[in-house]
């Protein structure tokens, strides 16, 4: 595919003894909109970083015929360098700042009389202009306004932005960028409904190729024209030329065919084994009859019975060999999704948790006064745009944020469990993950490791410092803790962030059966539809 802007062939990546990517091909044309999907740990982010040239593969080649930009979540960059301003961070990620540094170095070389730098300097000028360096600041200001981000935030440290504001800044970066190919890693995390709409519009409008990793099924159904699925077990990739809905139908049909072929082969093998067993039984019965016959010295009769028994035995052996030669296709395999089995304490009557005249202050932001109560069995959607105070309200209900005024009441038997948007309960914990889970749940070491294993976190993750986990691993660990708290009330802040699609479906099923009080802040349209909400609270 010589017309591809990005042509990756036979990409292989090995981590320790595990082959994460095994001879993966990916071709991105000028109008490609590719969804890159797979379970947590399948290597999606690794592949994006290889495509962007940020990591080297252990095998294979990546050829580009244009500029390629990797745009992960700005919130993840805040963890690495939150002191840098939003503007500086965006200039780095859209390639303008690195191009400017290269140009400055080569300009200085020319000023010093290094004439051999002339060609490199000319190339650096072209690169800087191609990436939009000449008017990048002005375009960023415009893009920020278009994406609903206050321009004053551009010069603040990235770490001071909320998750929603950082997500909007990510949209502004996408809007400002001049890459021929963009690689987006979970762009929907922390975006409200308005932000999701702006993202979809951007992806439809932009010229150039796009590869997007996302758990947001509505987004994938809307924008993806092709699906590339990574297999976490084999490291291989499968390609589907249709959109997301077509891919899901084809995958379901393929799995049904594989199951049918597997069951049919097993049935055929069982039938042949049964026939062989019957032949052996008949052979044994014939042999017994010969043994019981009175000896009449008729050797022809004895030989006939003996030959008959031998023949039946040989047929039994032949049928048994045929049974063993039946090839049984493997059952369709998929990565084990998280097993979310929520336990609940004894239900109580009346309100589980309530706020009366509550006022919560976070810096310059003030929420309230508010009156709110959650009763057993209620299923409440907490809605509102980014910055409206959803996470603040969840913190107040959980008791982790103090009230500036008003009161919080908790029923005597109530247990409130919370999943925070930032997944920060473990983010700064330097202890091994299993140790952190033991303290949070009261489990012993074996029980903690078993609980983590049920959520796809094995011995390697259990012994690693909790702070070194990926966002997806932290989310699974938080859910493992949540499931062991025997709560009567769940407060979930964007619970679908960082989870793969199979895990999302498991989460939906578990929450649908949850009998206690539930308050969830989520912009995932399919999760909302699955929860059978009883009311909506909009801030």
C-alpha positions in Angstrom: 0.0 0.0 0.0 2.3 2.7 -1.3 -0.3 5.4 -0.8 -0.4 4.9 3.0 0.7 7.8 5.1 1.8 5.3 7.7 2.8 1.7 6.8 3.7 -0.7 9.7 4.6 -4.2 8.8 5.3 -7.3 10.9 5.6 -5.3 14.1 6.8 -7.5 17.0 7.3 -6.5 20.6 8.4 -8.8 23.4 8.2 -8.0 27.2 10.2 -10.6 29.1 8.9 -13.9 28.0 5.7 -12.6 26.7 5.1 -11.6 23.0 2.9 -8.6 23.3 2.7 -7.9 19.5 3.3 -10.6 17.0 3.9 -9.6 13.4 1.2 -6.9 13.4 0.5 -5.0 10.2 -1.3 -1.6 10.2 -1.7 0.7 7.2 -3.1 4.3 7.6 -4.3 6.2 4.5 -5.2 9.8 4.1 -8.9 9.2 5.0 -8.5 6.2 7.4 -10.4 6.2 10.7 -9.2 3.1 12.5 -10.4 1.8 15.9 -7.6 -0.1 17.6 -9.2 -2.3 20.2 -8.4 -5.2 22.6 -8.5 -6.1 26.3 -6.4 -4.2 28.8 -2.8 -5.3 28.4 -3.1 -6.3 24.8 -0.5 -3.8 23.7 -2.6 -1.0 22.2 -0.7 1.9 23.8 2.6 0.1 23.0 1.7 -0.2 19.4 0.7 3.5 19.2 4.0 4.5 20.7 5.9 2.3 18.2 3.9 3.9 15.3 4.8 7.3 16.6 8.5 6.4 16.9 8.6 6.7 20.7 9.5 3.1 21.1 11.4 0.7 18.9 9.9 -2.7 18.0 11.8 -5.9 18.4 11.0 -6.7 14.8 9.2 -5.2 11.8 9.3 -1.8 10.2 7.4 1.5 10.3 7.5 3.8 7.3 5.9 7.2 7.3 5.0 9.5 4.4 4.1 12.5 6.4 4.0 13.7 10.0 2.7 11.4 12.8 1.5 12.6 16.2 0.8 10.6 19.3 -1.8 12.3 21.5 -2.3 10.5 24.8 -4.5 11.9 27.6 -3.2 15.2 29.0 -4.2 13.9 32.4 -1.5 11.1 32.1 1.1 13.7 31.3 0.2 15.7 34.4 1.4 12.8 36.5 4.8 12.9 34.7 5.3 16.7 34.5 2.4 18.6 36.0 4.5 21.7 36.7 4.8 22.5 33.0 2.1 24.9 31.7 -0.8 23.7 29.6 0.4 25.7 26.6 4.0 24.3 26.8 2.6 20.8 27.1 0.4 21.2 24.1 3.3 22.7 22.0 5.4 19.7 22.9 2.7 17.2 22.0 1.8 18.8 18.6 5.5 18.8 17.6 6.0 22.6 17.4 8.3 22.9 20.5 10.7 20.1 19.4 10.8 21.5 15.9 11.5 25.0 17.2 14.4 23.6 19.4 15.9 21.9 16.4 15.6 25.0 14.3 17.2 27.2 17.0 20.2 24.8 17.3 20.8 24.8 13.5 20.3 28.6 13.3 22.9 29.0 16.0 25.2 26.7 14.0 24.8 28.8 10.9 25.5 31.9 12.9 28.7 30.3 14.0 29.7 29.8 10.4 29.0 26.0 10.3 28.0 26.0 6.6 27.6 22.2 6.6 24.3 22.8 8.6 22.7 24.6 5.6 20.7 21.6 4.3 19.7 20.5 7.8 18.6 24.0 8.6 16.4 24.2 5.5 14.8 20.9 6.4 14.2 22.2 9.9 12.4 25.3 8.6 10.2 23.1 6.4 9.4 20.8 9.4 8.6 23.7 11.7 6.3 25.4 9.1 4.6 22.1 8.2 3.7 21.5 11.8 2.2 25.0 12.0 4.9 26.6 14.1 4.4 30.1 12.6 1.0 30.7 14.0 0.6 27.9 16.6 0.0 30.2 19.5 -2.8 32.0 17.8 -4.4 28.8 16.6 -4.2 27.3 20.1 -6.0 30.3 21.5 -8.7 29.9 18.9 -8.9 26.2 19.4 -9.2 26.5 23.2 -12.2 28.8 22.8 -13.8 26.5 20.3 -13.4 23.5 22.7 -14.9 25.4 25.6 -11.6 25.9 27.5 -10.9 29.3 29.1 -7.8 30.7 27.4 -6.5 31.8 30.8 -6.0 28.1 31.7 -3.4 27.7 29.0 -0.7 29.4 31.1 -1.5 27.5 34.3 0.4 24.4 35.4 -1.1 21.3 33.9 -1.5 19.6 37.3 -3.9 22.4 38.4 -6.5 21.4 35.8 -9.4 19.1 36.6 -9.8 15.9 34.6 -12.5 17.6 32.5 -10.4 20.7 31.8 -7.4 18.5 30.9 -9.6 16.6 28.5 -10.8 19.8 26.9 -7.1 20.9 26.6 -6.5 17.6 24.8 -9.2 18.5 22.3 -7.6 21.9 21.8 -4.3 20.1 21.1 -6.0 17.9 18.5 -7.6 20.9 16.9 -4.3 22.8 16.8 -2.2 20.0 15.5 -1.2 19.8 11.8 -0.2 16.1 11.8 -1.0 14.0 8.7 -1.8 11.1 11.0 -2.9 11.3 14.6 -2.8 8.5 17.2 -5.3 9.0 19.9 -5.1 7.1 23.2 -8.4 7.1 25.2 -9.5 10.6 24.2 -13.0 10.3 25.7 -11.9 9.9 29.4 -13.2 12.8 31.5 -15.2 14.4 28.7 -18.8 15.4 29.3 -21.5 15.0 26.7 -20.7 18.4 25.1 -17.0 17.5 24.9 -17.8 14.1 23.4 -19.8 15.8 20.7 -16.9 18.2 19.9 -14.5 15.2 19.7 -16.8 13.4 17.3 -17.1 16.5 15.1 -13.3 17.0 15.1 -12.7 13.4 14.0 -15.3 13.7 11.2 -13.9 17.0 10.0 -10.2 16.5 10.2 -8.3 15.7 7.0 -5.7 12.9 7.4 -5.5 9.5 9.0 -6.7 8.7 12.5 -6.0 5.7 14.8 -8.0 5.8 18.0 -7.9 3.6 21.1 -11.1 4.0 23.0 -13.5 2.1 25.3 -16.3 4.4 24.2 -18.5 2.1 22.1 -20.8 5.0 20.9 -17.7 6.9 19.7 -16.3 3.9 17.9 -19.7 3.2 16.3 -19.9 6.8 15.1 -16.4 7.4 13.7 -14.5 4.1 13.0 -14.5 2.9 9.4 -12.1 0.0 10.2 -11.4 -2.1 13.3 -8.0 -3.6 14.2 -8.3 -6.0 17.2 -5.3 -7.1 19.2 -5.3 -10.6 20.8 -3.8 -10.4 24.3 -2.9 -14.1 24.3 -1.2 -14.4 20.9 -0.2 -10.8 20.2 -1.7 -11.1 16.7 -4.0 -8.6 15.1 -7.2 -9.2 13.1 -8.6 -6.6 10.6 -12.2 -5.9 9.9 -13.0 -3.5 7.0 -16.4 -2.4 8.3 -17.3 -0.1 11.2 -17.7 -1.0 14.9 -21.2 -2.4 14.8 -20.3 -4.5 11.8 -17.2 -5.8 13.6 -19.2 -6.7 16.7 -21.8 -8.7 14.6 -19.0 -10.4 12.7 -17.2 -11.3 15.9 -20.3 -12.7 17.4 -21.0 -14.8 14.3 -17.4 -16.0 14.1 -17.5 -17.1 17.8 -20.8 -18.9 17.2 -19.3 -20.8 14.3 -16.2 -21.7 16.3 -18.3 -22.9 19.2 -20.5 -25.0 16.8 -17.4 -26.6 15.1 -15.9 -27.4 18.5 -19.1 -29.0 19.8 -19.7 -30.9 16.6 -16.2 -32.4 16.6 -16.5 -33.3 20.3 -19.9 -35.0 19.6 -18.4 -36.9 16.7 -15.4 -38.1 18.8 -17.8 -39.1 21.6 -20.0 -41.1 19.1 -17.0 -43.0 17.8 -15.7 -43.7 21.3 -19.2 -45.0 22.2 -19.1 -47.3 19.1 -15.7 -48.6 20.0 -16.8 -49.3 23.6 -19.8 -51.2 22.2 -17.6 -53.2 19.9 -15.3 -54.1 22.8 -18.3 -55.1 24.9 -19.5 -57.4 22.1 -16.1 -58.9 21.7 -15.8 -59.5 25.4 -19.3 -61.1 25.5 -18.4 -63.4 22.6 -15.2 -64.5 24.3 -17.1 -65.3 27.5 -19.6 -67.4 25.5 -16.8 -69.4 24.0 -15.3 -70.0 27.4 -18.6 -71.2 28.8 -19.4 -73.6 25.9 -19.0 -77.3 26.7 -16.0 -78.8 25.0 -17.4 -80.9 22.1 -14.1 -81.2 20.3 -15.5 -79.3 17.3 -12.5 -77.2 16.5 -14.3 -75.4 13.6 -17.0 -74.0 15.9 -14.3 -72.8 18.4 -12.3 -71.2 15.6 -15.4 -69.5 14.3 -16.3 -68.0 17.7 -12.6 -67.0 18.2 -12.4 -65.3 14.8 -15.6 -63.5 15.5 -14.4 -62.1 18.8 -11.0 -61.1 17.2 -12.8 -59.4 14.4 -15.0 -57.4 16.7 -12.0 -56.4 18.8 -10.1 -55.3 15.7 -13.1 -53.2 14.6 -13.3 -51.6 18.1 -9.6 -50.7 17.9 -10.1 -49.2 14.4 -13.0 -47.1 15.5 -11.1 -46.0 18.6 -8.2 -44.8 16.3 -10.7 -43.0 14.1 -12.0 -41.2 17.2 -8.6 -40.1 18.2 -7.9 -38.8 14.7 -11.0 -36.4 14.9 -9.6 -32.9 15.1 -11.4 -30.8 17.7 -11.0 -27.1 17.0 -10.2 -24.9 20.0 -13.1 -23.1 21.6 -13.0 -19.4 20.8 -10.7 -17.8 23.5 -10.9 -14.4 24.9 -9.1 -12.5 27.7 -10.7 -13.2 31.0 -12.7 -10.0 31.8 -12.9 -8.8 35.4 -15.3 -10.8 37.6 -17.2 -8.1 39.3 -19.2 -9.7 42.1 -20.4 -7.0 44.4 -21.3 -7.9 48.0 -23.7 -5.8 50.1 -24.2 -5.5 53.8 -27.7 -5.9 55.3 -30.1 -3.4 53.9 -31.5 -0.7 56.1 -34.5 1.4 55.8 -34.7 5.1 54.9 -31.9 7.2 53.7 -28.4 5.5 53.4 -26.6 8.9 53.2 -27.9 12.4 53.1 -26.7 16.0 52.8 -28.6 18.9 54.4 -27.8 22.4 53.5 -24.4 21.3 52.4 -21.8 23.7 51.0 -18.5 22.4 49.7 -15.6 24.7 48.8 -12.6 23.6 46.6 -10.3 26.6 46.1 -12.4 29.3 44.3 -15.2 26.8 43.5 -18.2 26.6 45.7 -21.0 24.0 45.4 -24.2 24.4 47.3 -26.2 24.7 49.5 -27.5 21.3 48.6 -30.1 18.9 50.1 -29.8 15.4 48.8 -30.5 11.9 50.1 -29.9 8.4 48.7 -32.2 5.6 49.8 -31.7 1.8 49.5 -32.4 0.6 45.9 -32.2 4.1 44.3 -30.2 4.3 41.1 -29.2 7.9 40.5 -27.4 9.4 37.5 -25.3 12.5 38.5 -25.2 14.6 35.4 -23.7 18.0 34.4 -20.9 19.5 32.3 -17.2 19.3 33.2 -16.5 21.6 36.1 -20.1 21.6 37.5 -19.0 19.8 40.7 -19.9 16.2 40.2 -16.6 14.8 41.7 -16.9 17.4 44.5 -20.4 16.2 45.4 -19.3 12.5 45.3 -16.5 13.5 47.7 -18.9 15.2 50.0 -21.3 12.1 50.0 -18.3 9.8 50.6 -17.1 11.9 53.5 -13.7 12.5 52.0 -14.3 16.3 51.4 -15.3 18.4 54.4 -18.4 20.6 54.4 -18.0 24.3 54.7 -21.6 24.4 56.0 -24.4 22.0 56.5 -24.4 18.4 57.6 -23.8 14.9 56.3 -25.8 12.1 57.8 -25.0 8.4 57.4 -27.3 5.6 58.5 -26.0 3.5 61.4 -25.6 0.4 59.3 -24.6 2.1 56.1 -21.3 1.4 54.3 -20.4 3.8 51.5 -17.8 2.7 48.9 -16.5 5.1 46.3 -14.6 4.8 43.0 -13.0 8.2 42.3 -12.5 9.5 38.9 -8.7 10.0 39.4 -8.3 6.4 40.8 -6.0 8.2 43.2 -6.5 5.9 46.2 -3.5 3.8 44.9 -1.8 6.3 42.7 0.8 7.5 45.2 1.1 4.2 47.2 4.7 2.9 47.1 3.8 -0.4 48.8 3.2 -3.6 46.8 -0.3 -3.7 45.5 -1.3 -6.7 47.5 -0.2 -5.0 50.7 -2.2 -1.9 49.9 -5.3 -4.0 49.2 -4.8 -5.8 52.5 -4.9 -2.6 54.4 -8.0 -1.3 52.5 -10.0 -4.4 52.8 -8.8 -6.3 55.9 -7.9 -9.4 53.8 -4.9 -11.5 54.4 -2.1 -11.9 51.8 -3.6 -14.9 50.1 -7.1 -13.5 50.0 -5.8 -10.1 48.7 -3.9 -11.9 45.8 -7.0 -14.0 45.1 -9.2 -10.9 44.9 -6.8 -9.2 42.6 -6.5 -12.3 40.4 -10.3 -12.2 39.9 -9.8 -8.8 38.3 -7.1 -9.9 35.9 -4.2 -8.7 38.2 -1.7 -11.6 38.6 1.3 -12.2 40.8 3.4 -9.7 38.8 1.1 -6.8 39.4 0.4 -7.9 43.0 4.0 -7.5 44.0 4.6 -4.2 42.1 4.4 -0.8 43.9 0.7 0.3 43.5 1.9 3.7 42.2 3.5 2.0 39.1 0.3 0.5 37.8 -1.2 1.7 34.6 -4.6 3.5 34.8 -6.4 0.4 33.6 -4.7 -1.7 36.3 -5.4 0.8 39.0 -9.1 0.8 37.9 -9.2 -3.0 38.2 -7.5 -2.9 41.6 -9.9 -0.2 42.9 -12.9 -2.4 41.8 -11.3 -5.4 43.6 -11.3 -3.3 46.7 -14.8 -2.0 46.1 -16.2 -5.5 45.8 -14.9 -6.5 49.2 -16.2 -3.7 51.3 -19.8 -5.0 51.7 -21.2 -1.6 50.9 -24.8 -0.5 51.1 -24.1 2.5 48.8 -21.9 2.8 45.8 -20.6 6.2 44.5 -19.0 5.8 41.1 -17.2 8.6 39.3 -16.7 7.8 35.6 -16.3 4.1 36.3 -15.8 3.1 32.6 -12.6 5.1 32.3 -9.6 2.9 31.4 -11.6 -0.4 31.1 -11.7 -2.5 28.0 -15.0 -3.3 26.3 -15.4 -6.8 27.7 -14.8 -5.5 31.2 -17.3 -2.7 30.6 -20.0 -5.2 29.8 -19.2 -7.2 33.0 -19.4 -3.9 35.0 -22.8 -3.2 33.4 -24.1 -6.6 34.3 -22.9 -6.4 37.9 -24.3 -2.9 38.5 -27.6 -4.0 36.9 -28.0 -6.6 39.7 -26.7 -4.3 42.5 -29.5 -4.1 45.2 -28.1 -1.2 47.2 -28.1 2.6 46.6 -26.2 3.7 43.5 -25.1 7.1 42.4 -23.0 7.2 39.2 -21.4 10.0 37.2 -20.8 8.8 33.7 -20.9 10.1 30.2 -20.9 6.6 28.7 -24.3 6.4 26.9 -24.4 2.6 26.8 -23.7 2.3 30.5 -26.4 4.8 31.3 -28.9 2.8 29.2 -28.0 -0.5 31.0 -28.4 0.8 34.6 -32.2 1.2 34.7 -31.8 4.6 36.5 -34.6 5.7 38.8 -33.8 9.4 38.7 -31.3 12.0 37.4 -29.6 14.8 39.4 -28.2 17.5 37.2 -25.7 20.1 38.5 
